[in-house]
Amino acid sequence: MVQSFKVRVLVGQHLFQECRLVHSKSLKEGTVVPSFVTMAEEFKNKVNDLLEAFLQKRPDLFLIDFTISSDHSIKVVLDGDNGVSVNDCIEASRAIEHQLDREVHDFSLEVFSAGATAPLQLPRQYKQHIGRVLKVETAGAKYKGVLTEVNDQMIGLSWKERQPKPVGKGKVTVECSQQINFNEITKAQIEITFKP
């Protein structure tokens, strides 16, 4: 027979950890079993399952970041193949929030898009930015150019720069390009430009 007890571990006046104590009379002496399963880990797994279920229904969206702090503040950062709208964020928020019981878990929830100025983190993010100016850093170089191609392994950039003429004085404008593997990129960010 297995019984489960909810316990609170207090340190002074502060709640240190909420746990579920599992006790079994049928276990033999010397049996090694985990005796505590943290409520925080259960909560994170539940939210993660809800988020995965939502993303399966919306294959055009994908997860950039997901965190839950010790005070149950949930932060979800999404991106999409065609960007992320406010309605997409509301839909994701409802898919999570409506399945959680506030009587059991006191939490706050924020769902937002990665944002135009956030660094690109996943290869899937690059495709929607073809034709835009991208700043890319690798371990040995920095590039700034128009994103011209994206595939599963690399990106392609092109730009124009002024270089000295091979013969004589002055400079000439030269078309340059570079292919960069995703595993070489340390930072990539879209450059925001405003047209007059």
C-alpha positions in Angstrom: 0.0 0.0 0.0 1.4 3.4 -1.0 0.4 6.6 0.6 1.2 10.1 -0.5 1.5 13.0 1.8 2.0 16.7 0.9 4.6 18.4 3.2 6.1 21.8 3.4 9.7 22.3 4.3 10.1 25.6 6.1 13.4 27.3 6.9 12.7 30.0 9.4 9.6 31.9 8.2 10.2 31.1 4.5 8.8 28.2 2.5 11.9 26.4 1.3 10.2 23.6 -0.8 6.9 21.9 -1.2 7.2 18.2 -1.6 5.2 15.1 -1.8 6.3 12.4 0.6 5.7 8.8 -0.6 5.5 6.2 2.0 5.0 2.4 1.5 4.5 -0.3 4.1 5.1 -3.0 1.5 8.7 -2.0 0.8 11.5 -4.1 2.3 14.3 -2.7 4.4 17.2 -1.6 2.2 15.1 -0.9 -0.9 16.3 2.3 -2.5 13.5 4.5 -3.7 13.1 8.2 -4.2 11.2 9.5 -1.2 10.6 13.1 -2.3 9.2 14.3 -5.7 9.3 18.1 -5.7 6.0 19.8 -6.5 8.0 22.3 -8.6 9.3 19.5 -10.9 5.7 18.1 -11.2 4.4 21.6 -12.0 7.1 22.2 -14.6 6.4 18.9 -16.3 2.7 19.6 -16.4 3.3 23.1 -18.0 5.7 21.6 -20.5 3.2 18.9 -21.5 0.5 21.6 -22.0 2.9 23.7 -24.1 3.9 20.7 -26.2 0.2 19.8 -26.8 -0.4 23.4 -27.9 2.6 23.5 -30.3 1.5 20.2 -31.9 -1.9 21.9 -32.7 0.0 24.9 -34.1 3.0 23.6 -36.2 3.7 27.1 -37.6 4.8 28.2 -34.1 7.9 26.9 -32.2 9.4 27.3 -28.8 12.5 29.6 -28.3 12.6 29.6 -24.5 10.6 28.2 -21.5 11.4 28.9 -17.9 9.6 28.6 -14.5 11.2 30.4 -11.6 11.0 29.3 -8.0 8.0 31.5 -7.4 6.1 29.8 -10.3 6.5 32.7 -12.7 6.2 31.0 -16.1 7.8 32.7 -19.2 7.3 31.3 -22.7 9.0 32.8 -25.7 7.6 31.7 -29.1 8.5 32.4 -32.7 6.7 31.3 -35.9 7.4 30.6 -39.5 5.4 33.7 -40.3 6.1 35.6 -37.1 4.0 35.6 -33.9 0.9 37.7 -33.4 -0.7 38.9 -30.2 -3.5 36.4 -30.9 -1.0 33.6 -31.1 0.4 34.6 -27.7 -3.2 34.8 -26.2 -4.0 31.4 -27.6 -0.9 29.8 -26.1 -1.5 31.5 -22.8 -5.1 30.1 -22.7 -3.9 26.6 -23.6 -1.7 26.6 -20.6 -3.6 28.7 -18.0 -7.0 27.1 -18.5 -5.6 23.6 -17.7 -3.9 24.6 -14.4 -5.7 24.9 -11.1 -4.9 28.1 -9.3 -6.1 26.6 -6.0 -3.2 24.1 -6.3 -0.5 26.3 -7.9 -0.2 30.0 -7.5 1.5 31.1 -10.7 2.0 34.0 -13.2 2.2 33.4 -16.9 3.8 35.4 -19.6 3.7 34.4 -23.3 5.5 36.6 -25.8 7.3 36.6 -29.1 11.0 36.6 -29.5 11.0 40.1 -30.7 12.6 41.8 -33.7 15.8 42.7 -31.9 16.4 39.4 -30.1 19.3 37.3 -31.4 18.3 34.3 -33.6 18.7 31.1 -31.7 17.3 28.3 -33.9 18.0 27.5 -37.6 14.2 27.6 -38.2 14.1 31.3 -37.3 16.3 32.3 -40.2 14.0 31.4 -43.1 11.5 34.2 -42.4 14.3 36.8 -42.6 15.6 36.1 -46.1 16.2 39.4 -47.8 16.9 41.3 -44.5 20.2 42.6 -43.2 21.7 40.2 -40.7 24.7 40.7 -38.3 26.5 37.5 -37.7 29.4 36.7 -35.4 31.6 33.6 -35.5 34.6 32.8 -33.3 36.9 34.5 -35.8 34.9 37.0 -37.8 32.0 39.4 -37.9 29.8 39.8 -41.0 27.0 42.1 -42.0 25.0 41.4 -45.1 21.7 40.5 -46.7 20.5 37.0 -45.8 20.3 35.3 -49.2 19.9 31.6 -48.5 19.1 29.2 -45.6 19.3 25.4 -45.5 19.6 22.8 -42.7 23.3 23.3 -42.3 24.2 26.9 -43.2 23.2 30.4 -44.2 24.4 32.6 -47.0 25.1 36.4 -46.7 25.9 38.9 -49.5 27.0 42.5 -49.2 28.8 45.2 -51.1 32.0 46.8 -49.9 34.6 49.3 -51.2 38.0 47.8 -51.9 41.2 49.3 -53.3 41.4 48.9 -57.1 43.8 46.2 -58.2 45.6 48.7 -60.4 45.9 52.4 -59.8 44.4 54.7 -57.2 40.9 54.7 -55.8 38.4 52.1 -54.7 35.9 50.0 -56.5 32.6 48.5 -55.2 32.8 44.7 -55.0 30.0 42.2 -54.4 31.0 39.8 -51.6 29.3 36.7 -50.2 29.9 34.2 -47.4 28.4 30.9 -46.4 28.4 30.2 -42.6 27.6 26.9 -40.9 25.1 27.1 -38.1 27.5 25.5 -35.7 30.0 28.3 -36.3 27.6 31.1 -35.5 28.0 32.5 -32.0 25.5 35.4 -32.4 23.1 36.4 -35.2 20.8 39.4 -35.1 18.5 41.1 -37.6 19.4 44.7 -38.2 16.4 46.9 -37.9 16.3 49.6 -40.6 13.8 52.4 -40.9 12.9 53.8 -44.3 12.3 57.5 -44.6 
